[in-house]
Amino acid sequence: MMNYKLGTWLLALTLISNIVSASKVDTVVTRSTAMKKDIKAVVITPDNYDKSKQYPVVYLLHGYSGSYANWPKATAVSASADQYNQIVVCADGGFGSWYWDSPVDPLFKYETYVSKELVAWVDANYSTIKSATGRAIAGLSMGGHGALYLAIKHPDVFGATGSMSGGVDIRPFPNNWDMSKRLGKYAEAADLWEKNTVINMLHLIEPKTLSIIIDCGTEDFFYEVNQELHRQLSYRNIPHDYITRPGGHTWPYWENAVKYQLLFFHTFFSKKN
């Protein structure tokens, strides 16, 4: 299901694939005061980066067992910096943080880190558009949950968000991916699970404030929860793009999906700035 003009999208994606990226890829060290530690990230700037100009920024989040080093391996990610004249930041969310400020483990405050500390660091060290109209956040799997979660909770920080194969409803998976270590066991802390699953947060979205794109393959174990999220967004009349096509929870799927998300964000930035 695609609710956009397919021909235009495919033409743009073809242009991306033909780009020879000359963007600059830096591995940087940022500081989390909340967690009292240094955290690495990758910052990709366009080849023509000019400090006298201000650039929009796309933040990309990795999955459960990944790291900040995953997304830069996708050709479209580096190419988009030049193609769309934007900065891309590949953040680190630790092992199984789910991008929450854990209420049971003080060592995991990745909501604060990504939405406040990392954004502040990037704005201080690069020439960026310092408002939600110039920031987008997306991710895969755990990072898809994290991107929607952070954008919904921090609309003053992120104006657009995307999820690829996202764990958008955590409740069907009470024993998976260290979530019980961050929230407590579901049977003992159901209230925390209910409040911190994306599908239960849609009431927080103010009308016409957040641009949303969701993508999930039909063979993905998160497919059903994404289908339900799409239904709930539609029921609440919350505009969003929803893409589904054959594919599983795999890198080939995400390397394709991220092209659509980056184009979606470029369109958002072009309209807002």
C-alpha positions as CSV (number, residue, x, y, z in Angstrom):
1,M,0.0,0.0,0.0
2,M,1.6,3.3,-1.1
3,N,-0.2,6.6,-0.8
4,Y,2.2,8.8,-2.9
5,K,2.8,9.3,-6.6
6,L,4.9,6.2,-7.4
7,G,6.4,7.5,-10.6
8,T,7.9,10.6,-8.9
9,W,9.3,8.6,-6.1
10,L,10.9,6.0,-8.3
11,L,12.5,8.7,-10.5
12,A,14.0,10.3,-7.4
13,L,15.3,7.0,-6.1
14,T,16.9,6.3,-9.5
15,L,18.7,9.6,-9.3
16,I,19.9,8.7,-5.8
17,S,21.3,5.4,-7.0
18,N,23.2,7.1,-9.8
19,I,24.9,9.6,-7.4
20,V,28.5,9.1,-6.6
21,S,28.7,10.2,-3.0
22,A,31.4,12.6,-2.0
23,S,30.0,13.4,1.4
24,K,32.2,13.6,4.4
25,V,31.8,10.9,7.0
26,D,33.1,11.6,10.5
27,T,33.1,9.4,13.6
28,V,32.7,11.8,16.6
29,V,32.6,11.4,20.3
30,T,29.7,13.1,22.2
31,R,29.1,13.4,25.9
32,S,26.0,12.2,27.9
33,T,25.9,14.0,31.2
34,A,22.8,12.0,32.1
35,M,24.7,8.7,31.8
36,K,28.1,10.1,32.7
37,K,29.8,8.6,29.6
38,D,31.1,9.4,26.2
39,I,29.1,8.0,23.2
40,K,30.2,7.7,19.6
41,A,28.1,8.8,16.6
42,V,28.7,9.2,12.9
43,V,28.0,12.6,11.3
44,I,27.7,12.8,7.5
45,T,27.9,16.2,5.9
46,P,27.5,17.1,2.2
47,D,30.6,17.6,0.0
48,N,29.7,21.3,-0.4
49,Y,29.2,21.9,3.4
50,D,29.5,25.6,4.2
51,K,29.5,26.9,7.7
52,S,27.8,30.1,6.6
53,K,24.7,28.1,5.6
54,Q,22.2,26.2,7.8
55,Y,21.4,22.5,7.1
56,P,18.5,20.2,8.0
57,V,19.5,17.1,10.0
58,V,18.2,13.5,9.8
59,Y,18.9,11.4,12.8
60,L,19.0,7.6,12.2
61,L,18.6,5.0,15.0
62,H,19.9,1.4,14.9
63,G,18.2,-1.8,16.0
64,Y,18.5,-3.9,19.1
65,S,21.9,-5.5,18.5
66,G,23.3,-2.7,16.3
67,S,25.4,0.4,16.8
68,Y,26.0,3.9,15.4
69,A,28.2,2.2,12.7
70,N,25.3,0.4,11.0
71,W,23.5,3.0,9.0
72,P,26.6,4.6,7.3
73,K,27.1,1.3,5.4
74,A,23.9,1.9,3.5
75,T,24.9,3.6,0.2
76,A,21.7,5.7,0.1
77,V,22.5,7.3,3.6
78,S,25.8,8.8,2.6
79,A,24.4,9.7,-0.9
80,S,21.5,11.6,0.6
81,A,23.8,14.2,2.2
82,D,24.9,15.4,-1.2
83,Q,21.7,14.7,-3.0
84,Y,19.5,16.6,-0.5
85,N,22.1,18.9,0.9
86,Q,21.5,17.8,4.5
87,I,23.4,16.4,7.5
88,V,22.8,12.8,8.6
89,V,23.6,11.8,12.2
90,C,23.8,8.1,13.0
91,A,23.2,7.8,16.7
92,D,24.1,5.1,19.2
93,G,21.4,3.7,21.4
94,G,23.3,1.2,23.4
95,F,22.4,-2.5,23.6
96,G,18.7,-2.9,24.0
97,S,17.9,0.6,25.3
98,W,14.8,1.0,23.2
99,Y,15.6,4.7,23.4
100,W,13.8,5.1,26.8
101,D,14.9,6.8,29.9
102,S,14.6,3.5,31.8
103,P,12.6,3.9,35.1
104,V,14.4,0.8,36.5
105,D,18.0,1.2,35.3
106,P,19.7,4.5,35.7
107,L,22.4,3.5,33.3
108,F,20.0,3.8,30.4
109,K,18.8,7.3,29.7
110,Y,18.8,7.3,25.9
111,E,15.7,9.4,25.5
112,T,17.6,12.2,27.2
113,Y,20.7,11.5,25.2
114,V,19.3,11.4,21.7
115,S,16.5,14.1,22.1
116,K,18.5,16.6,24.1
117,E,22.2,15.9,24.5
118,L,23.0,14.6,21.1
119,V,20.9,17.2,19.3
120,A,22.5,20.0,21.4
121,W,26.0,18.7,20.5
122,V,25.2,18.5,16.8
123,D,23.7,22.0,16.8
124,A,26.8,23.4,18.7
125,N,29.3,21.7,16.4
126,Y,27.6,22.0,13.0
127,S,25.7,24.6,11.1
128,T,22.2,23.4,11.4
129,I,18.6,24.5,11.3
130,K,18.0,24.7,15.0
131,S,14.2,24.0,15.1
132,A,11.8,21.1,14.5
133,T,11.3,22.2,10.9
134,G,14.9,21.2,10.3
135,R,15.1,17.9,12.1
136,A,13.8,14.4,11.3
137,I,14.4,11.1,13.1
138,A,14.0,7.6,11.8
139,G,15.2,4.1,12.6
140,L,14.9,0.4,12.1
141,S,13.3,-2.2,14.4
142,M,14.1,-1.0,18.0
143,G,15.2,2.2,16.3
144,G,11.8,2.5,14.5
145,H,10.1,2.3,17.9
146,G,12.7,4.8,19.2
147,A,12.2,7.3,16.4
148,L,8.4,7.4,16.7
149,Y,8.6,7.4,20.5
150,L,11.1,10.4,20.7
151,A,9.3,12.4,18.0
152,I,5.9,12.0,19.6
153,K,7.3,13.0,23.1
154,H,9.5,15.8,21.7
155,P,7.6,17.6,18.9
156,D,9.5,20.8,19.7
157,V,12.7,18.9,18.7
158,F,11.6,16.7,15.7
159,G,9.2,17.8,13.0
160,A,9.2,14.5,11.0
161,T,9.7,10.9,11.9
162,G,9.9,7.5,10.3
163,S,9.9,3.8,11.2
164,M,11.2,0.9,9.3
165,S,10.2,-2.6,10.6
166,G,9.6,-0.9,13.9
167,G,8.6,-2.6,17.2
168,V,5.7,-0.1,17.4
169,D,3.8,-2.2,20.0
170,I,6.0,-3.9,22.6
171,R,3.3,-5.7,24.5
172,P,3.1,-8.8,22.3
173,F,6.8,-9.5,23.1
174,P,7.2,-9.4,26.9
175,N,10.2,-11.7,27.0
176,N,12.2,-10.3,24.1
177,W,15.1,-7.9,23.4
178,D,15.9,-6.8,27.0
179,M,12.7,-4.8,27.3
180,S,11.9,-6.2,30.7
181,K,15.4,-5.1,31.9
182,R,14.4,-1.5,31.0
183,L,10.8,-1.4,32.1
184,G,10.5,-4.3,34.6
185,K,8.6,-7.5,33.9
186,Y,5.3,-7.0,32.0
187,A,3.4,-8.9,34.6
188,E,4.8,-6.7,37.4
189,A,5.0,-3.3,35.6
190,A,2.2,-3.4,33.1
191,D,1.5,0.3,33.5
192,L,5.1,1.2,32.3
193,W,4.7,-1.1,29.3
194,E,1.3,0.5,28.5
195,K,2.7,4.1,28.7
196,N,5.9,3.4,26.8
197,T,4.6,1.6,23.7
198,V,4.2,3.8,20.7
199,I,0.8,2.6,19.7
200,N,-0.6,3.9,23.0
201,M,0.9,7.3,22.6
202,L,-1.0,8.6,19.5
203,H,-3.2,10.8,21.7
204,L,-0.1,12.9,22.3
205,I,0.2,13.9,18.7
206,E,-1.2,17.4,18.1
207,P,-3.0,17.9,14.8
208,K,-0.8,18.8,11.9
209,T,2.4,18.9,13.9
210,L,4.3,15.7,12.9
211,S,5.1,14.3,9.5
212,I,5.1,10.5,9.7
213,I,6.3,7.7,7.4
214,I,6.0,4.0,8.3
215,D,7.4,1.0,6.4
216,C,7.2,-2.7,7.1
217,G,7.6,-5.9,5.1
218,T,4.8,-8.4,4.9
219,E,7.1,-11.2,6.1
220,D,8.3,-9.2,9.1
221,F,7.5,-10.4,12.6
222,F,6.5,-6.8,13.4
223,Y,4.1,-6.7,10.4
224,E,0.9,-7.1,12.3
225,V,1.7,-4.4,14.9
226,N,2.6,-2.0,12.1
227,Q,-0.7,-2.8,10.4
228,E,-2.5,-2.0,13.6
229,L,-0.6,1.2,14.0
230,H,-1.6,2.2,10.5
231,R,-5.2,1.5,11.4
232,Q,-5.0,3.5,14.6
233,L,-3.4,6.5,12.9
234,S,-6.1,6.4,10.2
235,Y,-8.9,6.1,12.7
236,R,-7.6,9.2,14.5
237,N,-7.2,11.0,11.2
238,I,-3.5,11.5,11.7
239,P,-1.8,12.0,8.3
240,H,1.0,9.5,7.5
241,D,2.6,7.6,4.7
242,Y,2.4,3.8,5.1
243,I,4.4,1.5,2.9
244,T,4.3,-2.3,2.9
245,R,5.8,-4.7,0.4
246,P,7.2,-8.2,0.4
247,G,10.2,-8.5,2.7
248,G,11.4,-9.5,6.1
249,H,13.4,-8.1,9.0
250,T,16.6,-7.8,7.0
251,W,19.2,-5.3,5.9
252,P,18.3,-5.6,2.2
253,Y,14.8,-4.5,3.1
254,W,16.0,-1.5,5.2
255,E,18.6,-0.4,2.6
256,N,15.6,-0.1,0.2
257,A,13.3,1.4,2.8
258,V,15.6,4.2,3.9
259,K,15.6,5.6,0.4
260,Y,11.9,6.4,0.7
261,Q,12.3,7.8,4.2
262,L,15.1,10.1,3.2
263,L,13.1,11.4,0.2
264,F,10.1,11.9,2.5
265,F,12.2,14.0,4.9
266,H,13.8,16.0,2.1
267,T,10.2,16.9,0.9
268,F,9.3,17.9,4.5
269,F,12.4,20.1,4.8
270,S,11.8,21.7,1.4
271,K,8.3,22.7,2.5
272,K,9.2,24.0,5.9
273,N,12.5,25.9,5.3
